[in-house]
Amino acid sequence: MVDEPSDIPIEVPNPPSEQTRDDAWSQTVRKLMSNKNFKVFIITNWIMASLNVVWTFLSLYLRDLGIAYVTLGLLFSLMTAVTLVGNLVASYLADNYNRRNLAIATMVFNGVGFLILSLADRIELVALGLLTMASGNFTSQGGTAYIFQVTDRKYGGVAVSHFTLGALFGLGPLFAMGIMFNSGWEFILIMRAVFFFGAVAFLFTTIIRIIWLDSTPIPERERDSSIIRDFVKESLRGLRLLVRIFPVFILVMMIDALSDNMYGYSSLFYVNETLEFDIGQIFLMVLITLALSVPLTLLLGRAFDKRGGRRITIAVYSVMPVALSLLLIAQHVKYIAPESWVAVLDSIYPGFGVVLSLAFIATAMKTTNDNLWGTTINAYIQKSLPREDLGKMLGLSTLLVLIVGTIAPIFSGLIYTYYEGVPLILGAIILNIVILAILATKSIEPRVNVEELEVELRSTRETAEAK
């Protein structure tokens, strides 16, 4: 039995006026934050996102626990498979059950998963922790659909970009991890401490959402079949809608998912093992990159709202193959400045000289543009998908990406075992160039107007119910 929806205000999209388009960034933020549900949701999301920095180092953590490269690939593929099934189920739940309750359940899954990973000392506990985290995807689309529903579309770019502030708050855990490393803590103990702290933080965010987050109206529709048949029927309908709205967009997302899997699996191993930067230096790479990338992401969100996305998308993605090429060149050119300069920076703070390395420049460029790309993609989705079907369409778009992600980690693990990181990074460069060619020659803009589509879908649903 689902909760009764409360009477919270849900924004009705209207064509933006000239004054609206020219709203100052600060005015836009004030309007967004005046919505209590947006404020509560985004603050709790910031807490969760600040802890996501641990995933950056997950592969190194599991390697140091003694898990082989191929086994890592299998674990990541298994986690992705659970995530895939979870998103498919979540897409149905998000459109048929209380999205607020689903958003709360996601926090519970995350907290339990973090607690297990803080205690993991063998592969069985690692697998249990990862699968618990992946199980959160059975409810996660509810939270995403919730925040998209309560956010006015005309401020979608700024709203989506503000979620990246959680990554900026990740500077705190990262800085603490760096201090612990330089104080003599072992890397495994550092990761255990952060996972345990994260479990406690998730408990608090769960309580906050239970107390202050309101429910949203649940679309009412007649079901003329069992839940399973209705689930299949609605999923197929959502897939047809998604292809109708975003045919090129979906193709780009799937190719990008393969590229990201190849890069994501190999990048830190490559930097640590091939380029010989230690864990403390990698901490600093990630920390400084976050500090630089988040402000740029906020600016991009505002630009997307004012000017649209196609040129921004091409500009953002054009940096990707350049960044990965620099990472390969870093094998031969480790630093871009004399060693004496590196030594001076290292004397200021241990490992700080890494900012003069080509590996840092390449990693910073790649990570920053990944954040910008993610903001652009989410802004497209928030502005272009019908609200009542948000859950299933978010789930299906993620599903198409995860189909690629289920196989790619196994493939990457096998390649890295025998050939290390260079072939994987080369493969990612080639795929980046393919995507850039698609973006330059094909439009990824939505093929239909979302307001008109919502009217059409509502009319179709009312006609079907009348019969």
Secondary structure in CASP SS format (residue, H / E / C, confidence):
PFRMAT SS
TARGET T0000
AUTHOR 0000-0000-0000
METHOD secondary structure of the structure
MODEL  1
M C 1.00
V C 1.00
D C 1.00
E C 1.00
P C 1.00
S C 1.00
D C 1.00
I C 1.00
P C 1.00
I C 1.00
E C 1.00
V C 1.00
P C 1.00
N C 1.00
P C 1.00
P C 1.00
S C 1.00
E H 1.00
Q H 1.00
T H 1.00
R H 1.00
D C 1.00
D C 1.00
A C 1.00
W H 1.00
S H 1.00
Q H 1.00
T H 1.00
V H 1.00
R H 1.00
K H 1.00
L H 1.00
M H 1.00
S C 1.00
N C 1.00
K H 1.00
N H 1.00
F H 1.00
K H 1.00
V H 1.00
F H 1.00
I H 1.00
I H 1.00
T H 1.00
N H 1.00
W H 1.00
I H 1.00
M H 1.00
A H 1.00
S H 1.00
L H 1.00
N C 1.00
V H 1.00
V H 1.00
W H 1.00
T H 1.00
F C 1.00
L H 1.00
S H 1.00
L H 1.00
Y H 1.00
L H 1.00
R H 1.00
D H 1.00
L C 1.00
G C 1.00
I C 1.00
A C 1.00
Y H 1.00
V H 1.00
T H 1.00
L H 1.00
G H 1.00
L H 1.00
L H 1.00
F H 1.00
S H 1.00
L H 1.00
M H 1.00
T H 1.00
A H 1.00
V H 1.00
T H 1.00
L H 1.00
V H 1.00
G H 1.00
N H 1.00
L H 1.00
V H 1.00
A H 1.00
S H 1.00
Y H 1.00
L H 1.00
A H 1.00
D H 1.00
N H 1.00
Y C 1.00
N C 1.00
R H 1.00
R H 1.00
N H 1.00
L H 1.00
A H 1.00
I H 1.00
A H 1.00
T H 1.00
M H 1.00
V H 1.00
F H 1.00
N H 1.00
G H 1.00
V H 1.00
G H 1.00
F H 1.00
L H 1.00
I H 1.00
L H 1.00
S H 1.00
L H 1.00
A C 1.00
D C 1.00
R C 1.00
I H 1.00
E H 1.00
L H 1.00
V H 1.00
A H 1.00
L H 1.00
G H 1.00
L H 1.00
L H 1.00
T H 1.00
M H 1.00
A H 1.00
S H 1.00
G C 1.00
N H 1.00
F H 1.00
T H 1.00
S H 1.00
Q H 1.00
G H 1.00
G H 1.00
T H 1.00
A H 1.00
Y H 1.00
I H 1.00
F H 1.00
Q H 1.00
V C 1.00
T C 1.00
D C 1.00
R H 1.00
K H 1.00
Y H 1.00
G H 1.00
G H 1.00
V H 1.00
A H 1.00
V H 1.00
S H 1.00
H H 1.00
F C 1.00
T C 1.00
L H 1.00
G H 1.00
A H 1.00
L H 1.00
F H 1.00
G C 1.00
L H 1.00
G H 1.00
P H 1.00
L H 1.00
F H 1.00
A H 1.00
M H 1.00
G H 1.00
I H 1.00
M H 1.00
F H 1.00
N H 1.00
S C 1.00
G C 1.00
W C 1.00
E C 1.00
F H 1.00
I H 1.00
L H 1.00
I H 1.00
M H 1.00
R H 1.00
A H 1.00
V H 1.00
F H 1.00
F H 1.00
F H 1.00
G H 1.00
A H 1.00
V H 1.00
A H 1.00
F H 1.00
L H 1.00
F H 1.00
T H 1.00
T H 1.00
I H 1.00
I H 1.00
R H 1.00
I H 1.00
I H 1.00
W H 1.00
L C 1.00
D C 1.00
S C 1.00
T C 1.00
P C 1.00
I C 1.00
P C 1.00
E C 1.00
R C 1.00
E C 1.00
R C 1.00
D C 1.00
S C 1.00
S C 1.00
I H 1.00
I H 1.00
R H 1.00
D H 1.00
F H 1.00
V H 1.00
K H 1.00
E H 1.00
S H 1.00
L H 1.00
R H 1.00
G H 1.00
L H 1.00
R H 1.00
L H 1.00
L H 1.00
V H 1.00
R H 1.00
I H 1.00
F C 1.00
P H 1.00
V H 1.00
F H 1.00
I H 1.00
L H 1.00
V H 1.00
M H 1.00
M H 1.00
I H 1.00
D H 1.00
A H 1.00
L H 1.00
S H 1.00
D H 1.00
N H 1.00
M H 1.00
Y H 1.00
G H 1.00
Y H 1.00
S H 1.00
S H 1.00
L H 1.00
F H 1.00
Y H 1.00
V H 1.00
N H 1.00
E H 1.00
T H 1.00
L C 1.00
E C 1.00
F C 1.00
D C 1.00
I H 1.00
G H 1.00
Q H 1.00
I H 1.00
F H 1.00
L H 1.00
M H 1.00
V H 1.00
L H 1.00
I H 1.00
T H 1.00
L H 1.00
A H 1.00
L H 1.00
S H 1.00
V H 1.00
P H 1.00
L H 1.00
T H 1.00
L H 1.00
L H 1.00
L H 1.00
G H 1.00
R H 1.00
A H 1.00
F H 1.00
D H 1.00
K H 1.00
R H 1.00
G C 1.00
G C 1.00
R H 1.00
R H 1.00
I H 1.00
T H 1.00
I H 1.00
A H 1.00
V H 1.00
Y H 1.00
S C 1.00
V H 1.00
M H 1.00
P H 1.00
V H 1.00
A H 1.00
L H 1.00
S H 1.00
L H 1.00
L H 1.00
L H 1.00
I H 1.00
A C 1.00
Q C 1.00
H C 1.00
V C 1.00
K C 1.00
Y E 1.00
I C 1.00
A C 1.00
P C 1.00
E H 1.00
S H 1.00
W H 1.00
V H 1.00
A H 1.00
V H 1.00
L H 1.00
D H 1.00
S H 1.00
I H 1.00
Y C 1.00
P C 1.00
G C 1.00
F H 1.00
G H 1.00
V H 1.00
V H 1.00
L H 1.00
S E 1.00
L H 1.00
A H 1.00
F H 1.00
I H 1.00
A H 1.00
T H 1.00
A H 1.00
M H 1.00
K H 1.00
T H 1.00
T H 1.00
N H 1.00
D H 1.00
N H 1.00
L H 1.00
W H 1.00
G H 1.00
T H 1.00
T H 1.00
I H 1.00
N H 1.00
A H 1.00
Y H 1.00
I H 1.00
Q H 1.00
K H 1.00
S H 1.00
L C 1.00
P C 1.00
R H 1.00
E H 1.00
D H 1.00
L H 1.00
G H 1.00
K H 1.00
M H 1.00
L H 1.00
G H 1.00
L H 1.00
S H 1.00
T H 1.00
L H 1.00
L H 1.00
V H 1.00
L H 1.00
I H 1.00
V H 1.00
G H 1.00
T H 1.00
I H 1.00
A H 1.00
P H 1.00
I H 1.00
F H 1.00
S H 1.00
G H 1.00
L H 1.00
I H 1.00
Y H 1.00
T H 1.00
Y H 1.00
Y H 1.00
E C 1.00
G C 1.00
V H 1.00
P H 1.00
L H 1.00
I H 1.00
L H 1.00
G H 1.00
A H 1.00
I H 1.00
I H 1.00
L H 1.00
N H 1.00
I H 1.00
V H 1.00
I H 1.00
L H 1.00
A H 1.00
I H 1.00
L H 1.00
A H 1.00
T H 1.00
K C 1.00
S C 1.00
I C 1.00
E C 1.00
P C 1.00
R C 1.00
V C 1.00
N C 1.00
V H 1.00
E H 1.00
E H 1.00
L H 1.00
E H 1.00
V H 1.00
E H 1.00
L H 1.00
R H 1.00
S H 1.00
T H 1.00
R H 1.00
E H 1.00
T H 1.00
A H 1.00
E H 1.00
A H 1.00
K C 1.00
END
